[in-house]
Amino acid sequence: MSLIRTIMWKLAKRAAADPRVQRAAVDAAVKVDGKIDKAADKFVEVAAAKDPAREAGRVVGRFFGGSNDDNK
């Protein structure tokens, strides 16, 4: 097992030193970062549009208060 680990480590070091591999890694990281940014923006939009705690409070307030007015 140690021999396989050593060979894999040497291959990984050689690949990491290759400028083409480095460029491909940077390109992949930029793409993933952009996708994460878009997902985070979408999450913030959804969270801002509908706050679960506020909605639950309104439901409880309507139940105990008997009011159907959402403008409180």
CHARMM-style PDB file with segment names, atoms N, HN, CA, C and O in Angstrom:
ATOM      1  N   MET     1       0.825  -1.195   0.000  1.00  0.00      PROA
ATOM      2  CA  MET     1       0.000   0.000   0.000  1.00  0.00      PROA
ATOM      3  C   MET     1       0.871   1.262   0.000  1.00  0.00      PROA
ATOM      4  O   MET     1       0.512   2.267  -0.614  1.00  0.00      PROA
ATOM      5  N   SER     2       1.987   1.209   0.672  1.00  0.00      PROA
ATOM      6  HN  SER     2       2.280   0.392   1.171  1.00  0.00      PROA
ATOM      7  CA  SER     2       2.878   2.359   0.754  1.00  0.00      PROA
ATOM      8  C   SER     2       3.440   2.714  -0.622  1.00  0.00      PROA
ATOM      9  O   SER     2       3.613   3.891  -0.936  1.00  0.00      PROA
ATOM     10  N   LEU     3       3.722   1.708  -1.438  1.00  0.00      PROA
ATOM     11  HN  LEU     3       3.581   0.751  -1.182  1.00  0.00      PROA
ATOM     12  CA  LEU     3       4.261   1.952  -2.774  1.00  0.00      PROA
ATOM     13  C   LEU     3       3.235   2.684  -3.644  1.00  0.00      PROA
ATOM     14  O   LEU     3       3.580   3.617  -4.369  1.00  0.00      PROA
ATOM     15  N   ILE     4       1.997   2.263  -3.568  1.00  0.00      PROA
ATOM     16  HN  ILE     4       1.717   1.505  -2.979  1.00  0.00      PROA
ATOM     17  CA  ILE     4       0.930   2.916  -4.346  1.00  0.00      PROA
ATOM     18  C   ILE     4       0.752   4.360  -3.883  1.00  0.00      PROA
ATOM     19  O   ILE     4       0.595   5.263  -4.705  1.00  0.00      PROA
ATOM     20  N   ARG     5       0.775   4.573  -2.588  1.00  0.00      PROA
ATOM     21  HN  ARG     5       0.902   3.839  -1.921  1.00  0.00      PROA
ATOM     22  CA  ARG     5       0.633   5.924  -2.052  1.00  0.00      PROA
ATOM     23  C   ARG     5       1.779   6.816  -2.531  1.00  0.00      PROA
ATOM     24  O   ARG     5       1.553   7.970  -2.898  1.00  0.00      PROA
ATOM     25  N   THR     6       2.983   6.299  -2.531  1.00  0.00      PROA
ATOM     26  HN  THR     6       3.167   5.362  -2.233  1.00  0.00      PROA
ATOM     27  CA  THR     6       4.150   7.062  -2.981  1.00  0.00      PROA
ATOM     28  C   THR     6       4.032   7.421  -4.463  1.00  0.00      PROA
ATOM     29  O   THR     6       4.304   8.554  -4.859  1.00  0.00      PROA
ATOM     30  N   ILE     7       3.632   6.466  -5.258  1.00  0.00      PROA
ATOM     31  HN  ILE     7       3.411   5.545  -4.936  1.00  0.00      PROA
ATOM     32  CA  ILE     7       3.464   6.719  -6.696  1.00  0.00      PROA
ATOM     33  C   ILE     7       2.379   7.762  -6.943  1.00  0.00      PROA
ATOM     34  O   ILE     7       2.560   8.663  -7.762  1.00  0.00      PROA
ATOM     35  N   MET     8       1.270   7.647  -6.249  1.00  0.00      PROA
ATOM     36  HN  MET     8       1.123   6.916  -5.583  1.00  0.00      PROA
ATOM     37  CA  MET     8       0.175   8.615  -6.416  1.00  0.00      PROA
ATOM     38  C   MET     8       0.627  10.008  -5.996  1.00  0.00      PROA
ATOM     39  O   MET     8       0.289  10.993  -6.653  1.00  0.00      PROA
ATOM     40  N   TRP     9       1.384  10.100  -4.914  1.00  0.00      PROA
ATOM     41  HN  TRP     9       1.659   9.300  -4.380  1.00  0.00      PROA
ATOM     42  CA  TRP     9       1.874  11.396  -4.432  1.00  0.00      PROA
ATOM     43  C   TRP     9       2.794  12.037  -5.469  1.00  0.00      PROA
ATOM     44  O   TRP     9       2.680  13.232  -5.743  1.00  0.00      PROA
ATOM     45  N   LYS    10       3.707  11.250  -6.049  1.00  0.00      PROA
ATOM     46  HN  LYS    10       3.799  10.279  -5.827  1.00  0.00      PROA
ATOM     47  CA  LYS    10       4.614  11.780  -7.062  1.00  0.00      PROA
ATOM     48  C   LYS    10       3.861  12.233  -8.306  1.00  0.00      PROA
ATOM     49  O   LYS    10       4.193  13.262  -8.895  1.00  0.00      PROA
ATOM     50  N   LEU    11       2.841  11.465  -8.712  1.00  0.00      PROA
ATOM     51  HN  LEU    11       2.571  10.629  -8.234  1.00  0.00      PROA
ATOM     52  CA  LEU    11       2.033  11.865  -9.868  1.00  0.00      PROA
ATOM     53  C   LEU    11       1.269  13.154  -9.584  1.00  0.00      PROA
ATOM     54  O   LEU    11       1.163  14.024 -10.448  1.00  0.00      PROA
ATOM     55  N   ALA    12       0.744  13.270  -8.382  1.00  0.00      PROA
ATOM     56  HN  ALA    12       0.830  12.564  -7.680  1.00  0.00      PROA
ATOM     57  CA  ALA    12       0.005  14.483  -8.020  1.00  0.00      PROA
ATOM     58  C   ALA    12       0.925  15.703  -8.006  1.00  0.00      PROA
ATOM     59  O   ALA    12       0.542  16.772  -8.481  1.00  0.00      PROA
ATOM     60  N   LYS    13       2.119  15.553  -7.470  1.00  0.00      PROA
ATOM     61  HN  LYS    13       2.430  14.684  -7.084  1.00  0.00      PROA
ATOM     62  CA  LYS    13       3.074  16.662  -7.456  1.00  0.00      PROA
ATOM     63  C   LYS    13       3.476  17.065  -8.871  1.00  0.00      PROA
ATOM     64  O   LYS    13       3.599  18.252  -9.172  1.00  0.00      PROA
ATOM     65  N   ARG    14       3.681  16.080  -9.734  1.00  0.00      PROA
ATOM     66  HN  ARG    14       3.582  15.116  -9.490  1.00  0.00      PROA
ATOM     67  CA  ARG    14       4.068  16.371 -11.123  1.00  0.00      PROA
ATOM     68  C   ARG    14       2.921  17.083 -11.851  1.00  0.00      PROA
ATOM     69  O   ARG    14       3.151  18.034 -12.598  1.00  0.00      PROA
ATOM     70  N   ALA    15       1.715  16.629 -11.632  1.00  0.00      PROA
ATOM     71  HN  ALA    15       1.529  15.856 -11.025  1.00  0.00      PROA
ATOM     72  CA  ALA    15       0.561  17.268 -12.279  1.00  0.00      PROA
ATOM     73  C   ALA    15       0.366  18.685 -11.760  1.00  0.00      PROA
ATOM     74  O   ALA    15       0.036  19.586 -12.532  1.00  0.00      PROA
ATOM     75  N   ALA    16       0.565  18.893 -10.464  1.00  0.00      PROA
ATOM     76  HN  ALA    16       0.833  18.162  -9.837  1.00  0.00      PROA
ATOM     77  CA  ALA    16       0.392  20.225  -9.883  1.00  0.00      PROA
ATOM     78  C   ALA    16       1.437  21.209 -10.395  1.00  0.00      PROA
ATOM     79  O   ALA    16       1.191  22.415 -10.410  1.00  0.00      PROA
ATOM     80  N   ALA    17       2.579  20.721 -10.807  1.00  0.00      PROA
ATOM     81  HN  ALA    17       2.779  19.741 -10.795  1.00  0.00      PROA
ATOM     82  CA  ALA    17       3.628  21.592 -11.322  1.00  0.00      PROA
ATOM     83  C   ALA    17       3.403  21.964 -12.790  1.00  0.00      PROA
ATOM     84  O   ALA    17       4.062  22.868 -13.304  1.00  0.00      PROA
ATOM     85  N   ASP    18       2.491  21.285 -13.460  1.00  0.00      PROA
ATOM     86  HN  ASP    18       1.956  20.551 -13.042  1.00  0.00      PROA
ATOM     87  CA  ASP    18       2.230  21.527 -14.882  1.00  0.00      PROA
ATOM     88  C   ASP    18       1.362  22.788 -15.037  1.00  0.00      PROA
ATOM     89  O   ASP    18       0.278  22.855 -14.458  1.00  0.00      PROA
ATOM     90  N   PRO    19       1.817  23.777 -15.801  1.00  0.00      PROA
ATOM     91  CA  PRO    19       1.048  25.016 -15.971  1.00  0.00      PROA
ATOM     92  C   PRO    19      -0.343  24.785 -16.586  1.00  0.00      PROA
ATOM     93  O   PRO    19      -1.286  25.508 -16.263  1.00  0.00      PROA
ATOM     94  N   ARG    20      -0.475  23.795 -17.458  1.00  0.00      PROA
ATOM     95  HN  ARG    20       0.290  23.207 -17.720  1.00  0.00      PROA
ATOM     96  CA  ARG    20      -1.790  23.522 -18.055  1.00  0.00      PROA
ATOM     97  C   ARG    20      -2.770  23.048 -16.994  1.00  0.00      PROA
ATOM     98  O   ARG    20      -3.937  23.440 -16.993  1.00  0.00      PROA
ATOM     99  N   VAL    21      -2.295  22.213 -16.104  1.00  0.00      PROA
ATOM    100  HN  VAL    21      -1.347  21.895 -16.104  1.00  0.00      PROA
ATOM    101  CA  VAL    21      -3.146  21.717 -15.017  1.00  0.00      PROA
ATOM    102  C   VAL    21      -3.512  22.860 -14.078  1.00  0.00      PROA
ATOM    103  O   VAL    21      -4.647  22.940 -13.609  1.00  0.00      PROA
ATOM    104  N   GLN    22      -2.569  23.731 -13.806  1.00  0.00      PROA
ATOM    105  HN  GLN    22      -1.647  23.666 -14.187  1.00  0.00      PROA
ATOM    106  CA  GLN    22      -2.843  24.880 -12.940  1.00  0.00      PROA
ATOM    107  C   GLN    22      -3.900  25.789 -13.545  1.00  0.00      PROA
ATOM    108  O   GLN    22      -4.801  26.250 -12.844  1.00  0.00      PROA
ATOM    109  N   ARG    23      -3.794  26.053 -14.860  1.00  0.00      PROA
ATOM    110  HN  ARG    23      -3.062  25.678 -15.430  1.00  0.00      PROA
ATOM    111  CA  ARG    23      -4.808  26.888 -15.525  1.00  0.00      PROA
ATOM    112  C   ARG    23      -6.179  26.237 -15.472  1.00  0.00      PROA
ATOM    113  O   ARG    23      -7.184  26.900 -15.216  1.00  0.00      PROA
ATOM    114  N   ALA    24      -6.212  24.927 -15.718  1.00  0.00      PROA
ATOM    115  HN  ALA    24      -5.396  24.388 -15.926  1.00  0.00      PROA
ATOM    116  CA  ALA    24      -7.491  24.219 -15.669  1.00  0.00      PROA
ATOM    117  C   ALA    24      -8.079  24.267 -14.268  1.00  0.00      PROA
ATOM    118  O   ALA    24      -9.293  24.394 -14.115  1.00  0.00      PROA
ATOM    119  N   ALA    25      -7.243  24.168 -13.245  1.00  0.00      PROA
ATOM    120  HN  ALA    25      -6.256  24.065 -13.369  1.00  0.00      PROA
ATOM    121  CA  ALA    25      -7.729  24.231 -11.865  1.00  0.00      PROA
ATOM    122  C   ALA    25      -8.294  25.618 -11.545  1.00  0.00      PROA
ATOM    123  O   ALA    25      -9.320  25.736 -10.876  1.00  0.00      PROA
ATOM    124  N   VAL    26      -7.623  26.655 -12.022  1.00  0.00      PROA
ATOM    125  HN  VAL    26      -6.789  26.559 -12.565  1.00  0.00      PROA
ATOM    126  CA  VAL    26      -8.107  28.019 -11.797  1.00  0.00      PROA
ATOM    127  C   VAL    26      -9.440  28.226 -12.517  1.00  0.00      PROA
ATOM    128  O   VAL    26     -10.368  28.799 -11.946  1.00  0.00      PROA
ATOM    129  N   ASP    27      -9.543  27.770 -13.754  1.00  0.00      PROA
ATOM    130  HN  ASP    27      -8.789  27.305 -14.218  1.00  0.00      PROA
ATOM    131  CA  ASP    27     -10.797  27.899 -14.502  1.00  0.00      PROA
ATOM    132  C   ASP    27     -11.940  27.175 -13.797  1.00  0.00      PROA
ATOM    133  O   ASP    27     -13.050  27.698 -13.706  1.00  0.00      PROA
ATOM    134  N   ALA    28     -11.669  25.985 -13.304  1.00  0.00      PROA
ATOM    135  HN  ALA    28     -10.767  25.560 -13.377  1.00  0.00      PROA
ATOM    136  CA  ALA    28     -12.699  25.219 -12.598  1.00  0.00      PROA
ATOM    137  C   ALA    28     -13.110  25.938 -11.314  1.00  0.00      PROA
ATOM    138  O   ALA    28     -14.295  25.990 -10.983  1.00  0.00      PROA
ATOM    139  N   ALA    29     -12.142  26.488 -10.598  1.00  0.00      PROA
ATOM    140  HN  ALA    29     -11.180  26.447 -10.867  1.00  0.00      PROA
ATOM    141  CA  ALA    29     -12.455  27.192  -9.350  1.00  0.00      PROA
ATOM    142  C   ALA    29     -13.297  28.438  -9.627  1.00  0.00      PROA
ATOM    143  O   ALA    29     -14.215  28.748  -8.867  1.00  0.00      PROA
ATOM    144  N   VAL    30     -12.989  29.148 -10.706  1.00  0.00      PROA
ATOM    145  HN  VAL    30     -12.243  28.897 -11.322  1.00  0.00      PROA
ATOM    146  CA  VAL    30     -13.758  30.349 -11.051  1.00  0.00      PROA
ATOM    147  C   VAL    30     -15.198  29.974 -11.402  1.00  0.00      PROA
ATOM    148  O   VAL    30     -16.134  30.656 -10.985  1.00  0.00      PROA
ATOM    149  N   LYS    31     -15.379  28.904 -12.159  1.00  0.00      PROA
ATOM    150  HN  LYS    31     -14.619  28.350 -12.498  1.00  0.00      PROA
ATOM    151  CA  LYS    31     -16.735  28.462 -12.518  1.00  0.00      PROA
ATOM    152  C   LYS    31     -17.527  28.067 -11.284  1.00  0.00      PROA
ATOM    153  O   LYS    31     -18.686  28.452 -11.131  1.00  0.00      PROA
ATOM    154  N   VAL    32     -16.902  27.302 -10.408  1.00  0.00      PROA
ATOM    155  HN  VAL    32     -15.960  26.990 -10.531  1.00  0.00      PROA
ATOM    156  CA  VAL    32     -17.591  26.861  -9.189  1.00  0.00      PROA
ATOM    157  C   VAL    32     -17.914  28.058  -8.308  1.00  0.00      PROA
ATOM    158  O   VAL    32     -18.994  28.120  -7.721  1.00  0.00      PROA
ATOM    159  N   ASP    33     -16.983  29.015  -8.209  1.00  0.00      PROA
ATOM    160  HN  ASP    33     -16.106  28.964  -8.686  1.00  0.00      PROA
ATOM    161  CA  ASP    33     -17.216  30.201  -7.394  1.00  0.00      PROA
ATOM    162  C   ASP    33     -18.402  30.992  -7.926  1.00  0.00      PROA
ATOM    163  O   ASP    33     -19.219  31.488  -7.151  1.00  0.00      PROA
ATOM    164  N   GLY    34     -18.499  31.111  -9.242  1.00  0.00      PROA
ATOM    165  HN  GLY    34     -17.835  30.708  -9.872  1.00  0.00      PROA
ATOM    166  CA  GLY    34     -19.632  31.820  -9.835  1.00  0.00      PROA
ATOM    167  C   GLY    34     -20.949  31.128  -9.543  1.00  0.00      PROA
ATOM    168  O   GLY    34     -21.949  31.787  -9.258  1.00  0.00      PROA
ATOM    169  N   LYS    35     -20.956  29.801  -9.612  1.00  0.00      PROA
ATOM    170  HN  LYS    35     -20.144  29.266  -9.844  1.00  0.00      PROA
ATOM    171  CA  LYS    35     -22.177  29.056  -9.318  1.00  0.00      PROA
ATOM    172  C   LYS    35     -22.559  29.197  -7.852  1.00  0.00      PROA
ATOM    173  O   LYS    35     -23.743  29.304  -7.529  1.00  0.00      PROA
ATOM    174  N   ILE    36     -21.577  29.199  -6.965  1.00  0.00      PROA
ATOM    175  HN  ILE    36     -20.616  29.113  -7.227  1.00  0.00      PROA
ATOM    176  CA  ILE    36     -21.856  29.362  -5.534  1.00  0.00      PROA
ATOM    177  C   ILE    36     -22.408  30.759  -5.268  1.00  0.00      PROA
ATOM    178  O   ILE    36     -23.332  30.917  -4.470  1.00  0.00      PROA
ATOM    179  N   ASP    37     -21.852  31.773  -5.928  1.00  0.00      PROA
ATOM    180  HN  ASP    37     -21.101  31.644  -6.577  1.00  0.00      PROA
ATOM    181  CA  ASP    37     -22.357  33.138  -5.766  1.00  0.00      PROA
ATOM    182  C   ASP    37     -23.808  33.247  -6.221  1.00  0.00      PROA
ATOM    183  O   ASP    37     -24.627  33.869  -5.544  1.00  0.00      PROA
ATOM    184  N   LYS    38     -24.129  32.642  -7.372  1.00  0.00      PROA
ATOM    185  HN  LYS    38     -23.463  32.137  -7.921  1.00  0.00      PROA
ATOM    186  CA  LYS    38     -25.510  32.684  -7.862  1.00  0.00      PROA
ATOM    187  C   LYS    38     -26.454  31.981  -6.903  1.00  0.00      PROA
ATOM    188  O   LYS    38     -27.553  32.471  -6.642  1.00  0.00      PROA
ATOM    189  N   ALA    39     -26.038  30.833  -6.373  1.00  0.00      PROA
ATOM    190  HN  ALA    39     -25.145  30.434  -6.585  1.00  0.00      PROA
ATOM    191  CA  ALA    39     -26.873  30.098  -5.431  1.00  0.00      PROA
ATOM    192  C   ALA    39     -27.073  30.900  -4.146  1.00  0.00      PROA
ATOM    193  O   ALA    39     -28.170  30.908  -3.588  1.00  0.00      PROA
ATOM    194  N   ALA    40     -26.034  31.568  -3.678  1.00  0.00      PROA
ATOM    195  HN  ALA    40     -25.142  31.561  -4.132  1.00  0.00      PROA
ATOM    196  CA  ALA    40     -26.146  32.375  -2.454  1.00  0.00      PROA
ATOM    197  C   ALA    40     -27.090  33.552  -2.679  1.00  0.00      PROA
ATOM    198  O   ALA    40     -27.902  33.872  -1.811  1.00  0.00      PROA
ATOM    199  N   ASP    41     -26.987  34.196  -3.840  1.00  0.00      PROA
ATOM    200  HN  ASP    41     -26.327  33.936  -4.545  1.00  0.00      PROA
ATOM    201  CA  ASP    41     -27.888  35.308  -4.147  1.00  0.00      PROA
ATOM    202  C   ASP    41     -29.333  34.841  -4.193  1.00  0.00      PROA
ATOM    203  O   ASP    41     -30.222  35.517  -3.677  1.00  0.00      PROA
ATOM    204  N   LYS    42     -29.572  33.692  -4.806  1.00  0.00      PROA
ATOM    205  HN  LYS    42     -28.849  33.142  -5.225  1.00  0.00      PROA
ATOM    206  CA  LYS    42     -30.924  33.144  -4.884  1.00  0.00      PROA
ATOM    207  C   LYS    42     -31.458  32.838  -3.483  1.00  0.00      PROA
ATOM    208  O   LYS    42     -32.619  33.117  -3.181  1.00  0.00      PROA
ATOM    209  N   PHE    43     -30.611  32.268  -2.639  1.00  0.00      PROA
ATOM    210  HN  PHE    43     -29.668  32.041  -2.885  1.00  0.00      PROA
ATOM    211  CA  PHE    43     -31.007  31.942  -1.273  1.00  0.00      PROA
ATOM    212  C   PHE    43     -31.392  33.203  -0.506  1.00  0.00      PROA
ATOM    213  O   PHE    43     -32.383  33.212   0.224  1.00  0.00      PROA
ATOM    214  N   VAL    44     -30.609  34.268  -0.673  1.00  0.00      PROA
ATOM    215  HN  VAL    44     -29.804  34.261  -1.266  1.00  0.00      PROA
ATOM    216  CA  VAL    44     -30.900  35.521   0.020  1.00  0.00      PROA
ATOM    217  C   VAL    44     -32.222  36.093  -0.463  1.00  0.00      PROA
ATOM    218  O   VAL    44     -33.005  36.601   0.340  1.00  0.00      PROA
ATOM    219  N   GLU    45     -32.483  36.017  -1.764  1.00  0.00      PROA
ATOM    220  HN  GLU    45     -31.847  35.604  -2.416  1.00  0.00      PROA
ATOM    221  CA  GLU    45     -33.756  36.518  -2.296  1.00  0.00      PROA
ATOM    222  C   GLU    45     -34.936  35.765  -1.691  1.00  0.00      PROA
ATOM    223  O   GLU    45     -35.921  36.374  -1.273  1.00  0.00      PROA
ATOM    224  N   VAL    46     -34.834  34.457  -1.648  1.00  0.00      PROA
ATOM    225  HN  VAL    46     -34.035  33.962  -1.988  1.00  0.00      PROA
ATOM    226  CA  VAL    46     -35.925  33.639  -1.112  1.00  0.00      PROA
ATOM    227  C   VAL    46     -36.098  33.908   0.378  1.00  0.00      PROA
ATOM    228  O   VAL    46     -37.225  34.037   0.857  1.00  0.00      PROA
ATOM    229  N   ALA    47     -34.998  33.994   1.112  1.00  0.00      PROA
ATOM    230  HN  ALA    47     -34.082  33.889   0.723  1.00  0.00      PROA
ATOM    231  CA  ALA    47     -35.078  34.231   2.548  1.00  0.00      PROA
ATOM    232  C   ALA    47     -35.670  35.602   2.852  1.00  0.00      PROA
ATOM    233  O   ALA    47     -36.429  35.751   3.810  1.00  0.00      PROA
ATOM    234  N   ALA    48     -35.332  36.602   2.046  1.00  0.00      PROA
ATOM    235  HN  ALA    48     -34.716  36.482   1.268  1.00  0.00      PROA
ATOM    236  CA  ALA    48     -35.861  37.946   2.269  1.00  0.00      PROA
ATOM    237  C   ALA    48     -37.342  38.014   1.918  1.00  0.00      PROA
ATOM    238  O   ALA    48     -38.101  38.746   2.553  1.00  0.00      PROA
ATOM    239  N   ALA    49     -37.748  37.260   0.917  1.00  0.00      PROA
ATOM    240  HN  ALA    49     -37.131  36.666   0.401  1.00  0.00      PROA
ATOM    241  CA  ALA    49     -39.140  37.306   0.482  1.00  0.00      PROA
ATOM    242  C   ALA    49     -40.073  36.649   1.487  1.00  0.00      PROA
ATOM    243  O   ALA    49     -41.202  37.103   1.668  1.00  0.00      PROA
ATOM    244  N   LYS    50     -39.623  35.603   2.132  1.00  0.00      PROA
ATOM    245  HN  LYS    50     -38.706  35.235   1.984  1.00  0.00      PROA
ATOM    246  CA  LYS    50     -40.512  34.874   3.022  1.00  0.00      PROA
ATOM    247  C   LYS    50     -39.726  34.452   4.263  1.00  0.00      PROA
ATOM    248  O   LYS    50     -38.948  33.499   4.225  1.00  0.00      PROA
ATOM    249  N   ASP    51     -39.938  35.168   5.350  1.00  0.00      PROA
ATOM    250  HN  ASP    51     -40.570  35.943   5.381  1.00  0.00      PROA
ATOM    251  CA  ASP    51     -39.277  34.854   6.612  1.00  0.00      PROA
ATOM    252  C   ASP    51     -40.159  33.862   7.370  1.00  0.00      PROA
ATOM    253  O   ASP    51     -41.256  34.226   7.795  1.00  0.00      PROA
ATOM    254  N   PRO    52     -39.709  32.617   7.550  1.00  0.00      PROA
ATOM    255  CA  PRO    52     -40.544  31.599   8.203  1.00  0.00      PROA
ATOM    256  C   PRO    52     -40.972  31.987   9.614  1.00  0.00      PROA
ATOM    257  O   PRO    52     -42.097  31.690  10.017  1.00  0.00      PROA
ATOM    258  N   ALA    53     -40.113  32.633  10.358  1.00  0.00      PROA
ATOM    259  HN  ALA    53     -39.199  32.875  10.031  1.00  0.00      PROA
ATOM    260  CA  ALA    53     -40.479  33.025  11.723  1.00  0.00      PROA
ATOM    261  C   ALA    53     -41.593  34.059  11.698  1.00  0.00      PROA
ATOM    262  O   ALA    53     -42.520  34.009  12.507  1.00  0.00      PROA
ATOM    263  N   ARG    54     -41.496  34.990  10.768  1.00  0.00      PROA
ATOM    264  HN  ARG    54     -40.744  35.031  10.111  1.00  0.00      PROA
ATOM    265  CA  ARG    54     -42.535  36.024  10.672  1.00  0.00      PROA
ATOM    266  C   ARG    54     -43.865  35.410  10.231  1.00  0.00      PROA
ATOM    267  O   ARG    54     -44.923  35.757  10.757  1.00  0.00      PROA
ATOM    268  N   GLU    55     -43.802  34.504   9.269  1.00  0.00      PROA
ATOM    269  HN  GLU    55     -42.943  34.223   8.842  1.00  0.00      PROA
ATOM    270  CA  GLU    55     -45.030  33.842   8.810  1.00  0.00      PROA
ATOM    271  C   GLU    55     -45.672  33.035   9.939  1.00  0.00      PROA
ATOM    272  O   GLU    55     -46.890  33.075  10.114  1.00  0.00      PROA
ATOM    273  N   ALA    56     -44.865  32.308  10.700  1.00  0.00      PROA
ATOM    274  HN  ALA    56     -43.875  32.276  10.557  1.00  0.00      PROA
ATOM    275  CA  ALA    56     -45.399  31.526  11.817  1.00  0.00      PROA
ATOM    276  C   ALA    56     -46.017  32.449  12.858  1.00  0.00      PROA
ATOM    277  O   ALA    56     -47.064  32.133  13.422  1.00  0.00      PROA
ATOM    278  N   GLY    57     -45.383  33.578  13.117  1.00  0.00      PROA
ATOM    279  HN  GLY    57     -44.532  33.835  12.659  1.00  0.00      PROA
ATOM    280  CA  GLY    57     -45.924  34.545  14.071  1.00  0.00      PROA
ATOM    281  C   GLY    57     -47.261  35.106  13.609  1.00  0.00      PROA
ATOM    282  O   GLY    57     -48.165  35.309  14.419  1.00  0.00      PROA
ATOM    283  N   ARG    58     -47.388  35.357  12.315  1.00  0.00      PROA
ATOM    284  HN  ARG    58     -46.653  35.193  11.657  1.00  0.00      PROA
ATOM    285  CA  ARG    58     -48.659  35.854  11.786  1.00  0.00      PROA
ATOM    286  C   ARG    58     -49.771  34.826  11.952  1.00  0.00      PROA
ATOM    287  O   ARG    58     -50.896  35.164  12.322  1.00  0.00      PROA
ATOM    288  N   VAL    59     -49.443  33.566  11.674  1.00  0.00      PROA
ATOM    289  HN  VAL    59     -48.530  33.291  11.374  1.00  0.00      PROA
ATOM    290  CA  VAL    59     -50.449  32.506  11.809  1.00  0.00      PROA
ATOM    291  C   VAL    59     -50.896  32.384  13.255  1.00  0.00      PROA
ATOM    292  O   VAL    59     -52.092  32.296  13.528  1.00  0.00      PROA
ATOM    293  N   VAL    60     -49.956  32.379  14.174  1.00  0.00      PROA
ATOM    294  HN  VAL    60     -48.984  32.451  13.952  1.00  0.00      PROA
ATOM    295  CA  VAL    60     -50.302  32.276  15.598  1.00  0.00      PROA
ATOM    296  C   VAL    60     -51.081  33.509  16.031  1.00  0.00      PROA
ATOM    297  O   VAL    60     -52.059  33.404  16.772  1.00  0.00      PROA
ATOM    298  N   GLY    61     -50.650  34.667  15.573  1.00  0.00      PROA
ATOM    299  HN  GLY    61     -49.855  34.752  14.972  1.00  0.00      PROA
ATOM    300  CA  GLY    61     -51.364  35.899  15.928  1.00  0.00      PROA
ATOM    301  C   GLY    61     -52.792  35.906  15.412  1.00  0.00      PROA
ATOM    302  O   GLY    61     -53.706  36.337  16.115  1.00  0.00      PROA
ATOM    303  N   ARG    62     -52.991  35.428  14.181  1.00  0.00      PROA
ATOM    304  HN  ARG    62     -52.249  35.078  13.610  1.00  0.00      PROA
ATOM    305  CA  ARG    62     -54.358  35.360  13.645  1.00  0.00      PROA
ATOM    306  C   ARG    62     -55.200  34.353  14.414  1.00  0.00      PROA
ATOM    307  O   ARG    62     -56.390  34.567  14.645  1.00  0.00      PROA
ATOM    308  N   PHE    63     -54.573  33.259  14.805  1.00  0.00      PROA
ATOM    309  HN  PHE    63     -53.606  33.085  14.618  1.00  0.00      PROA
ATOM    310  CA  PHE    63     -55.313  32.215  15.519  1.00  0.00      PROA
ATOM    311  C   PHE    63     -55.791  32.724  16.876  1.00  0.00      PROA
ATOM    312  O   PHE    63     -56.955  32.545  17.233  1.00  0.00      PROA
ATOM    313  N   PHE    64     -54.900  33.356  17.627  1.00  0.00      PROA
ATOM    314  HN  PHE    64     -53.954  33.502  17.337  1.00  0.00      PROA
ATOM    315  CA  PHE    64     -55.275  33.819  18.960  1.00  0.00      PROA
ATOM    316  C   PHE    64     -55.976  35.165  18.928  1.00  0.00      PROA
ATOM    317  O   PHE    64     -56.799  35.445  19.798  1.00  0.00      PROA
ATOM    318  N   GLY    65     -55.673  36.000  17.953  1.00  0.00      PROA
ATOM    319  HN  GLY    65     -55.004  35.772  17.246  1.00  0.00      PROA
ATOM    320  CA  GLY    65     -56.252  37.334  17.917  1.00  0.00      PROA
ATOM    321  C   GLY    65     -57.557  37.385  17.137  1.00  0.00      PROA
ATOM    322  O   GLY    65     -58.374  38.284  17.336  1.00  0.00      PROA
ATOM    323  N   GLY    66     -57.745  36.428  16.259  1.00  0.00      PROA
ATOM    324  HN  GLY    66     -57.081  35.698  16.097  1.00  0.00      PROA
ATOM    325  CA  GLY    66     -58.952  36.406  15.468  1.00  0.00      PROA
ATOM    326  C   GLY    66     -58.967  37.435  14.336  1.00  0.00      PROA
ATOM    327  O   GLY    66     -59.999  37.636  13.696  1.00  0.00      PROA
ATOM    328  N   SER    67     -57.829  38.088  14.087  1.00  0.00      PROA
ATOM    329  HN  SER    67     -56.991  37.925  14.607  1.00  0.00      PROA
ATOM    330  CA  SER    67     -57.758  39.115  13.051  1.00  0.00      PROA
ATOM    331  C   SER    67     -57.260  38.500  11.757  1.00  0.00      PROA
ATOM    332  O   SER    67     -56.390  37.630  11.766  1.00  0.00      PROA
ATOM    333  N   ASN    68     -57.819  38.959  10.642  1.00  0.00      PROA
ATOM    334  HN  ASN    68     -58.526  39.666  10.635  1.00  0.00      PROA
ATOM    335  CA  ASN    68     -57.371  38.507   9.317  1.00  0.00      PROA
ATOM    336  C   ASN    68     -56.548  39.581   8.621  1.00  0.00      PROA
ATOM    337  O   ASN    68     -56.252  39.452   7.433  1.00  0.00      PROA
ATOM    338  N   ASP    69     -56.171  40.642   9.338  1.00  0.00      PROA
ATOM    339  HN  ASP    69     -56.411  40.747  10.303  1.00  0.00      PROA
ATOM    340  CA  ASP    69     -55.430  41.751   8.755  1.00  0.00      PROA
ATOM    341  C   ASP    69     -53.936  41.446   8.764  1.00  0.00      PROA
ATOM    342  O   ASP    69     -53.359  41.258   9.835  1.00  0.00      PROA
ATOM    343  N   ASP    70     -53.290  41.391   7.584  1.00  0.00      PROA
ATOM    344  HN  ASP    70     -53.758  41.543   6.713  1.00  0.00      PROA
ATOM    345  CA  ASP    70     -51.856  41.119   7.493  1.00  0.00      PROA
ATOM    346  C   ASP    70     -51.019  42.381   7.576  1.00  0.00      PROA
ATOM    347  O   ASP    70     -49.791  42.296   7.547  1.00  0.00      PROA
ATOM    348  N   ASN    71     -51.637  43.544   7.678  1.00  0.00      PROA
ATOM    349  HN  ASN    71     -52.634  43.613   7.702  1.00  0.00      PROA
ATOM    350  CA  ASN    71     -50.891  44.802   7.635  1.00  0.00      PROA
ATOM    351  C   ASN    71     -50.468  45.289   9.009  1.00  0.00      PROA
ATOM    352  O   ASN    71     -50.170  46.472   9.173  1.00  0.00      PROA
ATOM    353  N   LYS    72     -50.434  44.445   9.960  1.00  0.00      PROA
ATOM    354  HN  LYS    72     -50.675  43.483   9.827  1.00  0.00      PROA
ATOM    355  CA  LYS    72     -50.018  44.845  11.310  1.00  0.00      PROA
ATOM    356  C   LYS    72     -48.543  44.925  11.413  1.00  0.00      PROA
ATOM    357  OT1 LYS    72     -48.016  45.247  12.478  1.00  0.00      PROA
TER     358      LYS     72
END
